[in-house]
Amino acid sequence: MAEVDPADTSIMSYTVRHHKFDPVTNHFRWFDLKTFDTENEMVQLMNEIFEDIEQRRILGKASAKEQVAGSHNEPNSQPRTRGESDYSIIK
C-alpha cells in the first residue's frame, strides 16, 4: 500500500478513519488512520477493519458505535470545516 502524507494537498488522496472509543478522552471519536494515493487501497483497509469490527462484535467485544469510514481529498482543496465530509461509512 502506498501511503502518502495526509497534509499534502497537492495530490488526490484517500483517508481511512475509524470511529472508536478513546480512553484518553473517555468517549468515542474519529481517528485518522492512514492516507493513500488510490481509492482501492483505502477500500482494502476499510474492509479489513470492518471485518475485524464484525468479528469482535460477534464475540461481544465491539461497541455498536464503532465504525470505519473513508474520505477522498481533492488536490488543492481547503480543509473541511467541522460537520462537512465526504465519508463513506461501513457499519
PEGINOR-V89320 format. One line per field, one symbol per residue. ss: DSSP state (h for helix, s for strand, l for the rest). phi: phi as a letter, one per 40 degrees, with the letter a starting at -180 (. if undefined). burial: I if it has 16 or more other ideal C-beta (glycine too) atoms within 10 Angstrom, else O. A space follows every 50 residues. Layout:
ss->???
phi->???
burial->???
This chain:
ss->llslllllllllssssssssssllllssssssssssllhhhhhhhhhhhh hhhhhhhhllllllllsssssssllllllllllllllsssl
phi->.ccbccccccbcbbbcbbcacbcccgacacbccabbcbcdcccccdcccd cccccccdcgbbccccababbbbcdfccdccdgbabcbcbb
burial->OOOIOOOOOOOOIIIIIIIIOOOOOOOOOOOOIIIIOOOOIIIOIIOOIO OOIOOOOOOOOIOOOIIIIIIOIOOOOOOOOOOOOOOOOOO
